[in-house]
Amino acid sequence: GNVTVSTTGSTGTVQSVGITSNTLTSTGGPITTIGDINLEVIPGVYSYGVFSQSSNVAPAVINTIYEVPLDTTDSTNTANITLGGTGAMTVGIAGRLKFTATYNIHALVGSTVAVYVWFRKNGVDIAGSMQKLAPISPGNIDQTIAQEYIIDCAASDIITLAYASNNIGIVFEADAAQASPYVRPARSAFTITVTPVGA
């Protein structure tokens, strides 16, 4: 976060030095005596967000890479991580971020299916981030999967979630909210939660 250390000099002038939004600031001249020192921690500037895809997503062609088109910003520090028109997440300030993806897979065919899901940064695959889901069959018709990866991000980095399948007989499934016979909220096909884990 932002940190300010201040003291009152012999003339009554408040002298302080601190870091605010990665900028070193000082007031009242240098601190040359130690009096009452107040340490103030101000809520910092960091990236966080929750983004989702509210509709079904399915591969149109086997063994072809697709990027998940996120379409909803559920929660975010809008100055620091945003959702672009193509469904990609853009990081506003540098930092180490944890991306947690949850998604729901529904099998539509009788044969087994293998699905691969991984993260990308600026269009480049992130080594070690892939998760293989296999076999998926109608015996496991609805699975909810979670995977996460910590990514060191620079300002303006673009993060996406990619997937491919050896069969088009699967769908990443969303469910609409319902009011009857009981009220329940909607379920997104994909949800990605972004949290800071270090500088």
C-alpha positions in Angstrom: 0.0 0.0 0.0 1.0 3.6 0.3 3.1 4.4 3.4 3.8 7.8 5.0 6.1 8.5 8.0 5.8 11.9 9.6 7.1 13.8 12.6 6.7 17.3 14.0 9.9 19.4 13.9 11.1 21.9 16.5 9.4 24.7 14.7 6.1 22.9 14.7 6.3 22.0 11.0 5.0 18.6 10.1 7.7 16.8 8.2 7.0 13.6 6.3 8.3 11.3 3.7 6.4 8.6 2.0 5.5 6.6 -1.1 2.2 7.2 -2.8 1.3 5.3 -6.0 5.0 4.3 -6.5 6.2 8.0 -6.1 8.5 9.2 -3.3 7.1 12.4 -1.7 8.3 14.6 1.1 7.0 17.7 2.9 8.3 20.2 5.4 12.0 19.4 4.7 14.1 16.4 5.8 13.4 14.7 9.0 16.4 15.4 11.3 14.9 14.6 14.7 12.9 11.7 16.0 9.8 12.7 17.8 6.4 11.1 17.6 6.4 9.1 14.4 3.1 8.1 12.9 3.0 5.2 10.5 0.0 5.5 8.2 -0.9 2.7 5.8 -3.3 3.9 3.1 -5.2 1.4 1.0 -2.9 0.7 -1.9 -3.2 0.6 -5.7 -3.4 -3.0 -6.9 -5.1 -5.1 -9.4 -8.1 -7.3 -8.8 -11.2 -8.4 -10.6 -13.8 -11.0 -11.4 -14.7 -11.6 -15.1 -17.0 -14.1 -16.7 -18.6 -15.4 -19.8 -22.4 -15.5 -19.4 -23.2 -17.7 -22.5 -22.3 -21.2 -23.6 -18.9 -21.6 -25.3 -18.1 -24.5 -27.6 -15.3 -25.4 -30.1 -16.4 -25.2 -33.8 -13.4 -27.2 -35.1 -11.5 -30.0 -33.5 -7.8 -29.5 -32.5 -8.1 -25.7 -32.9 -7.1 -23.1 -30.3 -9.7 -20.7 -29.1 -9.5 -17.9 -26.5 -12.4 -17.6 -24.1 -14.4 -14.4 -25.0 -15.2 -13.1 -21.5 -18.2 -10.7 -21.7 -18.9 -9.5 -18.2 -17.0 -7.6 -15.5 -18.4 -8.7 -12.2 -16.0 -6.8 -10.0 -12.8 -4.9 -10.6 -10.5 -2.1 -9.7 -11.3 -0.5 -13.0 -8.1 1.7 -13.1 -5.8 -1.4 -12.9 -7.4 -4.3 -14.7 -10.0 -4.1 -17.4 -11.9 -6.3 -19.8 -11.4 -5.5 -23.5 -13.8 -5.8 -26.4 -12.4 -9.2 -27.4 -12.8 -10.6 -23.8 -9.1 -10.2 -22.9 -8.0 -8.9 -19.5 -5.6 -6.0 -19.6 -3.4 -5.3 -16.5 -3.0 -1.6 -15.7 0.0 -1.8 -13.3 2.9 -4.2 -12.9 2.5 -6.9 -10.2 2.4 -10.6 -9.5 -1.2 -11.8 -9.9 -3.1 -15.1 -9.3 -5.6 -16.0 -12.0 -8.2 -18.5 -10.9 -10.4 -19.9 -13.6 -13.6 -22.0 -13.0 -15.6 -23.4 -15.8 -18.4 -26.0 -16.4 -18.0 -28.7 -19.0 -20.9 -30.7 -20.5 -20.3 -33.7 -22.7 -22.7 -34.1 -25.7 -21.3 -37.2 -27.4 -20.8 -40.9 -26.6 -17.1 -41.0 -27.4 -14.5 -39.8 -24.9 -13.2 -36.3 -25.3 -10.0 -34.6 -24.2 -10.0 -30.8 -23.5 -6.9 -28.6 -22.8 -7.1 -25.3 -21.1 -4.3 -22.9 -20.4 -3.3 -19.2 -19.9 -1.7 -16.9 -22.4 0.1 -13.6 -21.9 0.2 -11.2 -24.8 -0.8 -14.0 -27.1 2.1 -16.3 -26.0 1.3 -19.6 -24.1 2.4 -19.5 -20.5 4.6 -22.6 -19.8 3.2 -25.0 -17.2 -0.2 -23.4 -17.1 -2.1 -26.1 -19.1 -4.7 -28.4 -17.6 -5.8 -31.5 -19.4 -9.3 -32.8 -18.9 -9.7 -36.4 -20.1 -11.6 -38.5 -20.5 -14.8 -36.6 -20.6 -17.8 -38.7 -21.4 -21.6 -38.6 -21.0 -21.0 -40.6 -17.8 -19.5 -37.3 -16.4 -22.0 -35.1 -18.1 -21.5 -32.0 -16.0 -18.1 -31.2 -14.4 -17.0 -28.0 -12.7 -13.3 -27.4 -12.9 -11.0 -25.0 -11.2 -7.4 -24.1 -12.2 -5.1 -21.3 -11.2 -1.7 -19.9 -12.1 0.4 -17.0 -10.8 1.6 -14.7 -13.5 4.2 -11.9 -13.3 2.6 -9.0 -15.2 3.9 -5.8 -16.5 1.7 -2.8 -17.1 -0.4 -3.3 -20.3 0.0 -7.0 -20.4 -2.9 -8.9 -21.9 -4.0 -12.1 -20.2 -6.4 -14.7 -21.9 -7.6 -18.2 -21.3 -7.2 -20.6 -24.3 -8.7 -24.0 -24.9 -8.7 -26.7 -27.5 -10.5 -30.1 -27.8 -10.2 -33.2 -29.9 -13.9 -33.4 -30.3 -16.6 -30.7 -30.8 -19.0 -32.7 -28.7 -18.5 -30.6 -25.6 -19.8 -27.3 -24.4 -18.7 -25.0 -21.6 -22.1 -24.4 -20.2 -23.8 -21.5 -18.6 -27.2 -21.5 -16.8 -29.7 -18.6 -16.7 -31.2 -17.5 -13.4 -34.6 -18.9 -12.6 -37.6 -17.7 -10.6 -39.6 -21.0 -10.5 -40.1 -23.4 -8.8 -37.5 -21.6 -6.7 -35.3 -18.6 -7.1 -31.7 -19.2 -8.0 -28.9 -17.1 -9.6 -27.3 -17.6 -12.9 -24.1 -19.7 -13.5 -21.4 -18.5 -15.9 -19.7 -20.8 -18.4 -16.3 -19.3 -17.3 -15.4 -17.2 -14.3 -11.8 -15.8 -13.8 -10.9 -14.2 -10.5 -7.8 -12.1 -10.3 -6.0 -11.4 -7.0 -2.7 -9.7 -6.2 -0.1 -11.9 -4.5 3.1 -9.8 -4.6 4.9 -6.9 -6.2 
